[in-house]
């Protein structure tokens, strides 16, 4: 049925149960896609389906479509108390893992004696085969029950999956063994059976395949158990983010204080954060000062000093004093909630290579079934021994592995996005990772990206033979405490930070419009004024830097020159240098004047500069670079950057920027440090390399092992072990991304 044109689409998430391989994923996506105007992306690693659909198609129809495909689907549950939700999720996960473990242990206890007796002829005592038959029966029936159940369910819906292959392999092996024991002479008391890793015909039908009947479910169960643990590991970073949310909060109401669940906290309410506690939600400090540890939220490695007026992030840890914080965002509007939501959404996408793998997986199982029947018919038609023909047929069924194809991208993407969140880098999906991998040019905004975006003291020069640098700064900072001008506040803040002590009081403070400020400090007249045309001897202004100079006069004598301006962020030079070393061409584009732009570019060794750029100019610059064959990224933090962010191959927003910029970006640098971009490029390149390695392994494994099984060179038990190992290797390879080393700079910071 063709999809008719639709208007606004809505998005619904479903939790899909019963999927075991890539063929299941394709079936669910196709079933949902048959509904008018519906598109779906299913992630087998998380078991979630993200469905875009017209408003007139309700969630009930989506669930029904999934159930028609032979799987289960449920809608997200309504919000609950966080501790209750976490407890139920933990119970559900532990219960599922417990059942898997119990089934695996019982199967192993029953299967191991069968494997040993079948593989070591010297241990085969009188009637050993009947003991093996008794032990193998519950394994083939109960141990393999999950495979049989899902295979039958698929059959009812005319679908064949990985479980179909395993179930048929077990049934064929056990049925042949039962026939050989009961009717074929293999049940004779003195029967001895040789074992070989390469199957071969033996006399008549006196050969049983109970080792395959128990080995196949044992190895597949073991593989899926290990695979499940590894897959849970790839999402560990995301779960750790979710656990950062506080459970309770102490709300201050006048002189009273009450402890309530964090869900009851509302915007505007003031709450208390004691030393060692997590900040309950995003807010602004109203009273107190402390150091806040943001490492688990933004990746910032060093505690950040906060005081009245400072913004704080929910989930951060208060490392110092008592804080009173006014809530500015709660629930789904907090930064932590947005980070978690962005990471979750990123994990639903598919890389280009994975889309190719999915198209192969969609026809994989039917092709394998056809090959197995063809092999059986060919061997029998060629006059081969029936048991050799059945051996080859069973080996083809159990060695084929579409699971690795389906897990190649989702597991790597889960590990990478989680690791990126820990490093302070949020990506919107695999397309963004692919863009980062091929990035070779980046357009950098100046204000707020390469610089702090706030006035700061860039340089202080004392007059030779005068009071000295510290004394002049102390007096200037004291008189500027009374100023409301951004320049004055910058001087006062710099003085407090540099001297590390309280500044003296100022008497008779007076602002001189257009000139500066004046006041008496410790009985001395102190003036901070804009300079005249000529500077005192020994003082010079760096014209190229385009900073604003002010002179400090004490009792009418010039003592120091202070240059104030937008300050280059610490680490910007390292970030640009690392990008250049990664083969990325930096271009500075700013709406600021030529002189400040050139000064910043010179400080950061950037050769290409575009000043006084309008939003249209920035977008045009991006198009020019793209026409030259570059893959272009734009980094910005303001509304004026949104157009360029949207038309670039890759938009990168600073997490400290505006919501408009963040909404238009493909990548967000949470902590506002562009040095994280180099980490993001390295992570993206390694992630895409891991995905390619996974897919090469998945395709290569099947291309090698299936033909070997067809020509009779694989024992079914060995085939089952190889198939299980294939999936585990793919997931384990993806897990290596979780251990990606931070940049050398970050490593040095942590070492301190």
C-alpha positions as CSV (number, residue, x, y, z in Angstrom):
1,X,0.0,0.0,0.0
2,X,1.6,3.3,-1.0
3,X,1.9,6.1,1.6
4,X,-0.3,9.1,1.0
5,X,1.0,12.6,1.7
6,X,0.9,13.5,5.3
7,X,1.2,16.7,7.3
8,X,2.8,17.0,10.7
9,X,4.1,13.7,12.0
10,X,4.2,12.7,15.6
11,X,6.8,10.4,17.2
12,X,6.0,7.4,19.4
13,X,8.4,5.1,21.1
14,X,7.6,1.4,21.6
15,X,9.3,-1.3,23.5
16,X,9.4,-4.4,21.3
17,X,9.8,-7.9,22.7
18,X,10.7,-11.2,21.1
19,X,13.4,-9.9,18.7
20,X,16.5,-12.0,18.5
21,X,18.2,-11.1,15.2
22,X,18.4,-8.6,12.4
23,X,15.7,-10.5,10.5
24,X,13.3,-9.7,13.4
25,X,14.2,-6.0,13.1
26,X,13.5,-5.9,9.4
27,X,10.2,-7.6,9.8
28,X,9.0,-5.1,12.5
29,X,10.1,-2.1,10.5
30,X,8.4,-3.4,7.3
31,X,5.2,-4.2,9.2
32,X,5.0,-0.7,10.7
33,X,6.0,0.8,7.4
34,X,3.0,-0.7,5.6
35,X,0.8,1.7,7.6
36,X,0.0,4.9,5.6
37,X,2.6,7.6,6.3
38,X,4.5,5.6,8.9
39,X,8.2,5.1,9.2
40,X,10.0,3.2,11.9
41,X,13.6,2.6,13.1
42,X,14.2,-0.3,15.4
43,X,17.3,-0.7,17.6
44,X,17.9,-4.4,18.4
45,X,20.4,-3.5,21.1
46,X,17.9,-1.5,23.2
47,X,14.7,-3.3,22.0
48,X,13.1,0.1,21.2
49,X,11.3,1.3,18.1
50,X,11.0,4.9,17.2
51,X,7.9,5.4,15.0
52,X,7.0,8.6,13.1
53,X,3.3,8.6,12.1
54,X,0.4,10.9,11.3
55,X,-1.7,12.0,14.3
56,X,-4.7,10.0,13.0
57,X,-2.9,6.7,13.5
58,X,-3.0,6.0,17.2
59,X,-0.5,4.1,19.3
60,X,-2.9,1.2,19.5
61,X,-2.7,0.7,15.8
62,X,1.1,0.7,16.0
63,X,1.1,-1.9,18.8
64,X,-1.3,-4.0,16.8
65,X,0.9,-3.9,13.7
66,X,3.9,-5.1,15.8
67,X,1.8,-7.9,17.3
68,X,0.6,-9.0,13.8
69,X,4.3,-9.4,12.9
70,X,4.6,-11.9,15.8
71,X,6.2,-9.7,18.5
72,X,5.1,-7.9,21.6
73,X,5.0,-4.1,21.9
74,X,4.1,-1.8,24.8
75,X,3.9,2.0,25.1
76,X,6.1,3.8,27.6
77,X,4.6,3.8,31.0
78,X,3.3,7.0,32.6
79,X,5.9,8.8,34.8
80,X,6.4,7.3,38.2
81,X,8.4,8.1,41.2
82,X,12.0,7.8,40.1
83,X,13.0,5.4,42.9
84,X,10.0,3.2,42.1
85,X,10.8,3.3,38.4
86,X,14.5,2.5,39.0
87,X,13.5,-0.3,41.4
88,X,11.1,-1.9,39.0
89,X,13.6,-1.6,36.1
90,X,16.3,-3.3,38.2
91,X,13.9,-6.0,39.3
92,X,12.8,-6.7,35.8
93,X,16.3,-6.8,34.5
94,X,17.6,-9.0,37.3
95,X,14.6,-11.4,36.9
96,X,15.2,-11.8,33.1
97,X,19.0,-12.2,33.7
98,X,18.3,-14.8,36.5
99,X,16.0,-16.9,34.2
100,X,18.6,-16.8,31.4
101,X,21.3,-17.8,33.8
102,X,19.2,-20.7,35.4
103,X,18.3,-22.1,31.9
104,X,22.0,-21.9,30.9
105,X,23.3,-23.6,34.0
106,X,20.7,-26.5,33.9
107,X,21.4,-26.9,30.2
108,X,25.2,-27.0,30.8
109,X,24.8,-29.6,33.6
110,X,22.8,-31.9,31.4
111,X,24.8,-31.2,28.2
112,X,28.4,-31.5,29.4
113,X,28.3,-35.3,30.2
114,X,26.8,-35.8,26.7
115,X,29.5,-33.8,25.0
116,X,32.3,-35.6,26.9
117,X,31.0,-39.1,26.3
118,X,30.3,-38.3,22.6
119,X,33.7,-36.7,22.0
120,X,35.9,-39.1,24.0
121,X,35.4,-42.7,22.7
122,X,37.6,-44.1,25.5
123,X,35.0,-43.1,28.1
124,X,32.1,-44.7,26.3
125,X,30.9,-47.5,28.6
126,X,28.1,-50.1,27.9
127,X,24.8,-48.4,27.1
128,X,26.4,-44.9,27.3
129,X,24.3,-43.8,24.4
130,X,21.1,-44.3,26.3
131,X,22.3,-42.2,29.2
132,X,23.2,-39.5,26.7
133,X,19.7,-39.8,25.2
134,X,18.1,-39.3,28.6
135,X,20.2,-36.3,29.4
136,X,19.8,-34.8,25.9
137,X,16.0,-35.0,25.8
138,X,15.3,-32.2,28.4
139,X,18.0,-30.1,26.7
140,X,16.5,-30.5,23.2
141,X,13.0,-29.8,24.6
142,X,13.2,-27.5,27.6
143,X,16.7,-26.0,27.1
144,X,15.9,-25.1,23.5
145,X,12.3,-24.1,24.3
146,X,12.8,-20.4,23.7
147,X,14.0,-21.1,20.2
148,X,11.1,-23.5,19.5
149,X,8.5,-21.1,20.8
150,X,9.8,-18.2,18.8
151,X,10.2,-20.4,15.7
152,X,6.6,-21.5,16.0
153,X,5.4,-18.0,16.5
154,X,7.3,-16.9,13.4
155,X,5.8,-19.8,11.4
156,X,2.3,-18.7,12.3
157,X,3.1,-15.3,10.8
158,X,5.0,-16.8,7.8
159,X,8.3,-15.5,9.1
160,X,11.7,-17.2,9.5
161,X,14.3,-15.9,12.0
162,X,17.5,-16.9,13.7
163,X,15.4,-19.0,16.1
164,X,14.0,-20.9,13.2
165,X,17.5,-22.0,12.2
166,X,18.5,-23.0,15.7
167,X,15.2,-24.8,16.3
168,X,15.4,-26.8,13.1
169,X,19.0,-27.7,13.8
170,X,18.1,-29.1,17.3
171,X,15.0,-30.9,16.1
172,X,16.9,-32.5,13.1
173,X,19.9,-33.6,15.3
174,X,17.7,-35.0,18.1
175,X,15.2,-36.7,15.7
176,X,18.0,-38.4,13.7
177,X,19.6,-39.6,17.0
178,X,16.3,-40.9,18.3
179,X,15.7,-42.8,15.0
180,X,19.3,-44.2,15.0
181,X,18.9,-45.4,18.6
182,X,15.4,-46.9,18.3
183,X,15.4,-48.2,14.7
184,X,18.9,-47.9,13.3
185,X,21.1,-50.1,15.5
186,X,22.8,-47.3,17.4
187,X,21.1,-48.5,20.6
188,X,23.1,-51.8,20.7
189,X,24.7,-52.1,24.2
190,X,28.2,-52.4,22.9
191,X,28.0,-49.5,20.4
192,X,31.1,-47.3,20.1
193,X,31.1,-44.0,18.2
194,X,34.3,-42.1,17.0
195,X,34.3,-38.3,17.1
196,X,35.7,-35.9,14.5
197,X,35.6,-32.2,14.2
198,X,35.0,-32.8,10.5
199,X,31.8,-34.8,10.0
200,X,32.1,-38.1,8.1
201,X,29.9,-41.0,7.2
202,X,30.1,-44.1,9.3
203,X,28.8,-47.6,8.9
204,X,25.0,-47.6,8.2
205,X,23.1,-45.3,10.6
206,X,24.9,-46.3,13.8
207,X,25.9,-42.7,14.4
208,X,24.0,-40.3,16.8
209,X,24.2,-36.6,16.9
210,X,23.2,-36.0,20.5
211,X,26.3,-33.8,21.0
212,X,24.9,-31.5,18.3
213,X,21.4,-31.7,19.8
214,X,22.8,-30.4,23.2
215,X,25.7,-28.4,21.9
216,X,23.7,-26.1,19.7
217,X,21.3,-24.9,22.4
218,X,24.1,-24.8,25.0
219,X,26.4,-22.6,22.9
220,X,23.6,-20.4,21.6
221,X,22.3,-19.8,25.1
222,X,25.8,-19.1,26.4
223,X,26.4,-16.7,23.5
224,X,23.2,-14.8,24.1
225,X,23.7,-14.6,27.8
226,X,27.2,-13.1,27.3
227,X,25.9,-11.0,24.5
228,X,23.1,-9.7,26.7
229,X,25.6,-8.8,29.5
230,X,27.8,-7.0,27.0
231,X,24.9,-5.2,25.4
232,X,23.8,-4.0,28.9
233,X,27.4,-2.7,29.3
234,X,27.2,-0.6,26.1
235,X,24.4,1.4,27.7
236,X,26.1,1.7,31.1
237,X,27.0,5.4,30.4
238,X,23.4,6.3,29.7
239,X,22.2,4.5,32.8
240,X,24.8,6.3,34.9
241,X,23.4,9.6,33.6
242,X,19.9,8.6,34.6
243,X,21.2,7.8,38.1
244,X,22.5,11.3,38.6
245,X,19.1,12.6,39.2
246,X,18.4,13.3,42.9
247,X,15.5,11.5,44.6
248,X,14.6,14.1,47.2
249,X,15.1,17.8,47.7
250,X,15.0,20.0,50.8
251,X,12.8,23.0,49.9
252,X,13.3,26.2,51.9
253,X,10.1,28.1,52.7
254,X,10.9,31.1,54.8
255,X,12.6,29.8,57.9
256,X,11.1,26.3,57.4
257,X,12.6,23.5,55.5
258,X,10.8,20.3,54.3
259,X,12.1,17.2,52.5
260,X,9.9,16.3,49.4
261,X,10.3,14.0,46.4
262,X,12.1,15.9,43.6
263,X,9.0,15.5,41.3
264,X,7.2,18.0,43.6
265,X,9.8,20.7,43.1
266,X,8.5,23.6,41.0
267,X,10.3,26.4,39.1
268,X,11.0,29.4,41.3
269,X,11.2,27.5,44.6
270,X,14.4,27.7,46.7
271,X,16.0,24.5,47.9
272,X,19.0,23.7,50.0
273,X,22.1,21.8,48.8
274,X,24.5,20.7,51.6
275,X,28.1,19.6,51.1
276,X,28.3,16.2,49.4
277,X,24.7,16.3,48.1
278,X,23.6,16.4,44.5
279,X,22.0,19.5,43.1
280,X,18.3,18.5,42.6
281,X,17.7,20.5,39.4
282,X,19.0,23.4,37.3
283,X,19.0,26.6,39.1
284,X,20.6,29.9,40.2
285,X,22.5,30.3,43.5
286,X,20.9,32.8,45.8
287,X,23.0,32.4,48.8
288,X,26.3,30.7,49.7
289,X,29.5,29.8,47.8
290,X,31.0,26.5,47.0
291,X,32.9,24.4,44.4
292,X,30.6,22.2,42.2
293,X,31.8,19.0,40.6
294,X,30.3,18.8,37.1
295,X,32.5,15.9,35.9
296,X,29.7,13.4,35.6
297,X,27.3,15.8,33.8
298,X,29.5,17.8,31.4
299,X,32.8,16.1,31.5
300,X,34.5,19.2,33.2
301,X,37.4,17.7,35.1
302,X,37.9,20.5,37.7
303,X,35.4,21.7,40.2
304,X,33.7,25.1,39.3
305,X,33.5,27.8,41.9
306,X,29.9,29.2,42.3
307,X,28.3,32.0,44.3
308,X,25.2,34.2,44.3
309,X,24.0,34.6,40.7
310,X,25.9,31.6,39.4
311,X,24.0,29.0,37.4
312,X,24.2,25.4,38.5
313,X,23.2,22.2,36.8
314,X,21.1,19.4,38.3
315,X,23.0,16.2,39.0
316,X,26.2,18.1,39.9
317,X,27.8,17.4,43.3
318,X,28.2,20.2,45.8
319,X,31.8,19.8,47.0
320,X,32.1,22.7,49.5
321,X,29.7,24.9,51.4
322,X,26.0,25.2,51.9
323,X,24.1,26.6,48.9
324,X,20.6,28.0,48.5
325,X,19.4,27.5,44.9
326,X,16.4,28.9,43.1
327,X,15.0,26.3,40.6
328,X,15.0,27.6,37.0
329,X,14.1,24.3,35.2
330,X,12.5,21.1,36.4
331,X,11.7,17.6,35.0
332,X,12.2,17.2,31.3
333,X,13.5,20.8,30.9
334,X,16.7,20.3,32.8
335,X,20.1,20.0,31.1
336,X,20.5,16.5,32.5
337,X,17.2,15.4,31.1
338,X,18.0,17.0,27.7
339,X,21.4,15.1,27.6
340,X,19.7,11.8,28.4
341,X,17.0,12.4,25.8
342,X,19.6,13.4,23.1
343,X,21.7,10.3,23.8
344,X,18.6,8.0,23.7
345,X,17.5,9.6,20.4
346,X,20.9,9.3,18.9
347,X,20.9,5.5,19.5
348,X,17.9,4.9,17.3
349,X,19.6,5.9,14.1
350,X,21.4,3.8,11.5
351,X,24.7,4.3,9.7
352,X,24.8,3.9,5.9
353,X,26.7,0.6,6.3
354,X,24.1,-0.7,8.7
355,X,21.3,0.0,6.2
356,X,23.2,-2.3,3.7
357,X,23.5,-5.0,6.4
358,X,19.8,-4.7,7.2
359,X,18.8,-5.2,3.6
360,X,21.0,-8.4,3.6
361,X,19.6,-9.6,6.9
362,X,16.0,-9.3,5.6
363,X,16.6,-12.1,3.1
364,X,19.3,-13.9,5.0
365,X,17.2,-16.6,6.9
366,X,15.1,-17.6,3.9
367,X,18.3,-18.0,1.8
368,X,19.9,-20.1,4.5
369,X,16.8,-22.4,4.7
370,X,16.9,-22.8,1.0
371,X,20.6,-23.6,1.1
372,X,20.1,-26.2,3.8
373,X,17.3,-28.0,1.8
374,X,19.5,-27.8,-1.3
375,X,22.5,-29.3,0.5
376,X,20.4,-32.1,1.9
377,X,18.9,-32.9,-1.5
378,X,22.2,-32.6,-3.3
379,X,24.0,-34.9,-0.9
380,X,21.3,-37.5,-1.0
381,X,21.0,-37.2,-4.8
382,X,24.8,-37.7,-5.1
383,X,24.5,-41.0,-3.2
384,X,26.0,-39.8,0.0
385,X,25.4,-41.5,3.3
386,X,22.1,-40.1,4.8
387,X,23.7,-39.2,8.1
388,X,26.4,-37.2,6.4
389,X,23.8,-35.4,4.4
390,X,21.8,-34.5,7.6
391,X,25.1,-33.5,9.3
392,X,25.9,-31.0,6.5
393,X,22.3,-29.7,6.5
394,X,22.2,-29.2,10.3
395,X,25.6,-27.5,10.1
396,X,24.3,-25.0,7.5
397,X,21.3,-24.2,9.7
398,X,23.2,-23.5,12.9
399,X,26.4,-21.9,11.6
400,X,24.6,-19.0,9.8
401,X,24.5,-15.9,12.0
402,X,22.4,-12.9,11.1
403,X,22.7,-11.7,14.7
404,X,26.1,-10.2,14.2
405,X,24.8,-8.2,11.2
406,X,22.1,-6.6,13.3
407,X,24.3,-5.8,16.2
408,X,27.2,-4.3,14.3
409,X,26.0,-0.7,14.4
410,X,23.6,-0.5,17.5
411,X,26.1,-1.8,20.0
412,X,28.9,0.5,18.7
413,X,26.6,3.5,18.6
414,X,25.4,2.8,22.2
415,X,28.9,2.6,23.5
416,X,30.1,5.7,21.6
417,X,27.2,8.0,22.4
418,X,27.4,7.0,26.1
419,X,31.1,7.6,26.1
420,X,30.6,10.9,24.2
421,X,28.1,12.0,26.9
422,X,30.8,11.3,29.6
423,X,33.3,13.5,27.6
424,X,30.7,16.3,27.2
425,X,29.9,15.6,23.6
426,X,26.3,14.9,22.5
427,X,25.6,13.6,18.9
428,X,22.2,13.3,17.3
429,X,22.9,10.0,15.7
430,X,25.1,8.0,13.3
431,X,24.8,10.6,10.5
432,X,26.5,13.1,12.8
433,X,29.3,10.6,13.6
434,X,29.8,10.0,9.9
435,X,29.9,13.8,9.4
436,X,32.6,14.1,12.1
437,X,34.6,11.3,10.6
438,X,34.9,13.0,7.2
439,X,35.2,16.6,8.5
440,X,38.0,18.6,6.9
441,X,37.0,22.2,7.5
442,X,35.4,24.0,10.4
443,X,34.0,27.5,10.6
444,X,34.5,29.0,14.1
445,X,32.5,31.8,15.7
446,X,34.6,34.1,17.9
447,X,32.5,35.5,20.7
448,X,31.5,32.8,23.1
449,X,33.2,30.0,21.2
450,X,36.9,30.8,20.9
451,X,36.5,33.6,23.6
452,X,34.6,33.6,26.8
453,X,32.1,36.1,25.6
454,X,32.6,38.1,28.8
455,X,34.8,41.1,29.5
456,X,38.0,40.3,31.3
457,X,41.4,41.8,32.0
458,X,43.7,40.8,29.1
459,X,46.9,42.6,30.3
460,X,48.1,44.8,33.1
461,X,51.2,46.9,32.8
462,X,52.6,48.8,35.8
463,X,54.5,52.1,35.4
464,X,58.3,51.4,36.0
465,X,59.3,52.8,39.4
466,X,55.8,53.2,40.7
467,X,53.7,51.4,43.3
468,X,54.0,48.1,41.5
469,X,51.6,45.7,39.8
470,X,49.8,44.2,42.8
471,X,49.3,47.5,44.7
472,X,47.9,49.2,41.6
473,X,45.6,46.3,40.9
474,X,44.4,46.3,44.5
475,X,43.5,49.9,44.5
476,X,41.9,49.8,41.0
477,X,39.8,46.8,41.9
478,X,38.7,48.4,45.1
479,X,37.3,51.5,43.4
480,X,35.7,49.5,40.6
481,X,33.7,47.5,43.1
482,X,31.1,50.3,43.0
483,X,30.9,50.3,39.2
484,X,27.9,48.8,37.3
485,X,29.8,49.0,34.0
486,X,30.9,45.6,32.5
487,X,34.5,46.9,32.3
488,X,34.5,47.9,35.9
489,X,33.1,44.6,37.1
490,X,35.8,42.8,35.0
491,X,38.6,44.7,36.7
492,X,37.1,44.1,40.2
493,X,36.6,40.4,39.5
494,X,40.2,40.1,38.1
495,X,41.6,41.8,41.2
496,X,39.8,39.5,43.6
497,X,40.9,36.4,41.7
498,X,44.5,37.4,41.3
499,X,45.1,38.7,44.8
500,X,43.1,36.0,46.6
501,X,41.9,38.4,49.3
502,X,39.0,40.8,50.0
503,X,39.4,44.2,48.5
504,X,39.4,47.3,50.7
505,X,36.3,49.6,51.0
506,X,35.9,52.6,48.7
507,X,34.6,56.0,50.0
508,X,33.1,58.8,48.0
509,X,32.6,56.6,44.9
510,X,31.6,58.6,41.8
511,X,31.0,57.5,38.2
512,X,32.3,59.9,35.5
513,X,30.1,59.3,32.4
514,X,32.3,58.6,29.4
515,X,35.5,58.8,31.4
516,X,35.6,56.2,34.2
517,X,35.3,56.1,38.0
518,X,36.8,57.9,41.1
519,X,36.9,57.2,44.8
520,X,39.0,57.2,47.9
521,X,40.6,54.0,49.0
522,X,42.7,53.9,52.3
523,X,42.8,57.7,52.3
524,X,44.2,57.9,48.7
525,X,42.4,59.3,45.6
526,X,42.1,56.5,43.1
527,X,40.9,57.1,39.5
528,X,40.4,54.6,36.7
529,X,40.0,56.6,33.5
530,X,40.0,56.3,29.8
531,X,43.5,57.5,28.5
532,X,44.0,60.7,26.6
533,X,45.7,60.7,23.2
534,X,49.2,60.3,24.8
535,X,50.1,57.6,27.3
536,X,52.6,58.1,30.2
537,X,56.2,57.0,29.5
538,X,56.8,53.3,29.7
539,X,53.2,52.3,28.8
540,X,52.0,51.0,25.4
541,X,48.7,49.7,24.1
542,X,48.7,46.6,21.9
543,X,46.7,48.1,19.0
544,X,46.4,44.8,17.2
545,X,44.5,43.3,20.1
546,X,41.8,45.9,19.9
547,X,41.3,45.9,23.7
548,X,39.8,48.8,25.7
549,X,42.6,50.5,27.8
550,X,42.1,52.3,31.1
551,X,44.7,54.1,33.2
552,X,44.9,53.8,37.0
553,X,45.8,57.1,38.7
554,X,46.7,57.2,42.4
555,X,46.7,60.7,43.9
556,X,46.9,62.1,40.4
557,X,49.9,60.0,39.3
558,X,49.5,57.3,36.6
559,X,50.5,53.9,38.1
560,X,49.3,51.2,35.7
561,X,47.6,50.5,32.3
562,X,44.8,47.9,32.3
563,X,43.6,46.4,29.0
564,X,40.1,45.0,29.1
565,X,38.4,42.9,26.4
566,X,36.8,39.6,25.5
567,X,39.3,37.0,26.6
568,X,40.3,33.9,24.6
569,X,39.1,30.8,26.3
570,X,41.8,28.7,28.0
571,X,42.4,25.7,25.8
572,X,41.3,27.4,22.5
573,X,44.8,27.3,21.1
574,X,45.2,23.7,22.0
575,X,41.8,22.9,20.5
576,X,42.6,24.6,17.2
577,X,46.0,23.0,17.0
578,X,44.6,19.6,17.6
579,X,42.0,20.1,14.9
580,X,44.7,21.1,12.5
581,X,46.7,18.0,13.4
582,X,43.6,15.9,12.6
583,X,43.5,17.4,9.1
584,X,40.7,19.9,9.8
585,X,41.1,23.5,8.3
586,X,40.0,26.2,10.7
587,X,38.3,29.4,9.5
588,X,37.3,32.2,11.8
589,X,34.0,34.0,11.0
590,X,32.6,36.6,13.3
591,X,30.2,39.6,13.3
592,X,32.8,41.6,15.3
593,X,35.2,44.3,13.9
594,X,38.3,43.4,11.9
595,X,40.8,44.3,14.7
596,X,39.5,42.0,17.4
597,X,38.9,39.3,14.9
598,X,42.5,39.5,13.7
599,X,43.8,39.6,17.2
600,X,42.1,36.4,18.2
601,X,43.1,34.7,14.9
602,X,46.7,35.7,15.5
603,X,46.6,34.3,19.1
604,X,45.2,31.0,17.8
605,X,47.3,30.8,14.6
606,X,44.3,30.8,12.4
607,X,45.1,32.1,8.9
608,X,41.7,32.6,7.4
609,X,39.5,35.3,9.0
610,X,36.1,36.8,8.0
611,X,35.0,39.8,10.1
612,X,31.7,41.7,10.2
613,X,29.8,38.6,9.0
614,X,26.0,38.7,8.9
615,X,24.2,35.4,9.4
616,X,23.7,35.3,5.6
617,X,27.5,35.9,5.1
618,X,28.3,32.9,7.4
619,X,25.9,30.7,5.5
620,X,27.4,31.9,2.2
621,X,30.9,31.1,3.5
622,X,29.8,27.6,4.3
623,X,28.4,27.1,0.8
624,X,31.6,28.4,-0.7
625,X,33.7,25.9,1.2
626,X,31.3,23.1,0.2
627,X,31.7,24.1,-3.4
628,X,35.4,23.7,-3.0
629,X,34.8,20.1,-2.0
630,X,35.1,20.5,1.8
631,X,33.0,18.7,4.4
632,X,32.2,21.7,6.6
633,X,31.3,22.0,10.2
634,X,30.1,25.2,11.9
635,X,30.7,25.9,15.6
636,X,28.5,28.6,17.1
637,X,26.5,29.5,20.2
638,X,24.2,32.3,19.2
639,X,21.0,33.0,17.2
640,X,23.1,34.5,14.4
641,X,24.8,31.2,14.0
642,X,21.6,29.1,13.5
643,X,21.5,29.6,9.7
644,X,25.1,28.5,9.2
645,X,24.6,25.6,11.6
646,X,21.6,24.4,9.6
647,X,23.3,24.6,6.1
648,X,26.6,23.1,7.2
649,X,27.4,19.4,6.7
650,X,27.7,19.3,10.4
651,X,26.4,21.8,12.9
652,X,28.2,22.0,16.3
653,X,26.7,24.1,19.1
654,X,28.2,25.2,22.4
655,X,26.2,23.8,25.3
656,X,26.5,27.3,26.9
657,X,24.8,28.8,23.8
658,X,21.2,29.6,22.9
659,X,18.5,27.0,22.5
660,X,18.1,28.1,18.9
661,X,21.7,27.2,18.1
662,X,21.6,23.9,20.0
663,X,18.3,22.9,18.2
664,X,19.9,23.5,14.8
665,X,23.1,21.5,15.6
666,X,24.1,17.9,15.0
667,X,26.6,17.9,17.8
668,X,26.5,19.8,21.2
669,X,29.6,20.5,23.3
670,X,28.0,20.4,26.7
671,X,30.7,22.1,28.8
672,X,31.2,24.9,26.2
673,X,34.9,23.9,25.6
674,X,35.8,23.5,21.9
675,X,38.7,21.2,22.9
676,X,36.0,18.6,23.2
677,X,35.5,18.8,19.4
678,X,38.9,17.2,18.8
679,X,37.8,14.4,21.2
680,X,34.5,14.1,19.3
681,X,36.4,13.8,15.9
682,X,38.6,11.1,17.4
683,X,35.7,9.2,18.9
684,X,33.7,9.4,15.7
685,X,36.6,8.1,13.6
686,X,37.1,5.2,16.0
687,X,33.4,4.5,16.2
688,X,32.9,4.3,12.4
689,X,36.0,2.2,12.2
690,X,34.6,-0.2,14.8
691,X,31.3,-0.4,12.9
692,X,33.1,-1.2,9.7
693,X,35.2,-3.9,11.5
694,X,32.0,-5.4,13.0
695,X,30.3,-5.5,9.6
696,X,33.4,-7.0,7.9
697,X,33.5,-9.7,10.5
698,X,29.8,-10.4,10.3
699,X,29.8,-10.6,6.5
700,X,33.1,-12.4,6.3
701,X,32.1,-15.0,8.9
702,X,29.0,-16.0,7.0
703,X,30.8,-16.0,3.7
704,X,33.4,-18.4,5.0
705,X,31.5,-20.7,7.4
706,X,28.3,-21.3,5.4
707,X,30.2,-22.8,2.3
708,X,32.4,-24.9,4.7
709,X,29.2,-26.3,6.2
710,X,27.7,-27.0,2.8
711,X,30.6,-29.1,1.7
712,X,30.6,-31.1,5.0
713,X,33.6,-29.6,6.7
714,X,31.9,-28.4,9.8
715,X,30.6,-30.4,12.7
716,X,27.2,-29.0,13.9
717,X,28.4,-28.6,17.4
718,X,31.5,-26.6,16.2
719,X,29.2,-24.6,14.0
720,X,26.9,-23.7,16.9
721,X,29.9,-22.6,19.0
722,X,31.3,-20.5,16.1
723,X,27.9,-18.8,15.5
724,X,27.6,-17.9,19.2
725,X,31.2,-16.6,19.3
726,X,30.5,-14.4,16.3
727,X,27.8,-12.4,18.0
728,X,29.8,-12.1,21.2
729,X,32.9,-10.8,19.3
730,X,30.9,-8.1,17.7
731,X,29.5,-6.8,21.0
732,X,32.9,-7.1,22.7
733,X,34.6,-5.1,20.0
734,X,32.0,-2.4,20.4
735,X,32.6,-2.3,24.2
736,X,36.2,-1.2,23.5
737,X,34.8,2.3,22.7
738,X,33.8,2.7,26.3
739,X,37.4,2.6,27.3
740,X,38.5,5.3,24.7
741,X,41.3,7.3,26.3
742,X,40.6,11.0,26.8
743,X,42.7,13.7,25.2
744,X,46.3,14.1,26.5
745,X,45.2,17.5,28.0
746,X,42.3,16.0,29.9
747,X,44.5,13.2,31.1
748,X,47.0,15.7,32.5
749,X,44.2,17.6,34.2
750,X,43.0,14.4,35.9
751,X,46.5,13.4,36.9
752,X,46.6,16.7,38.9
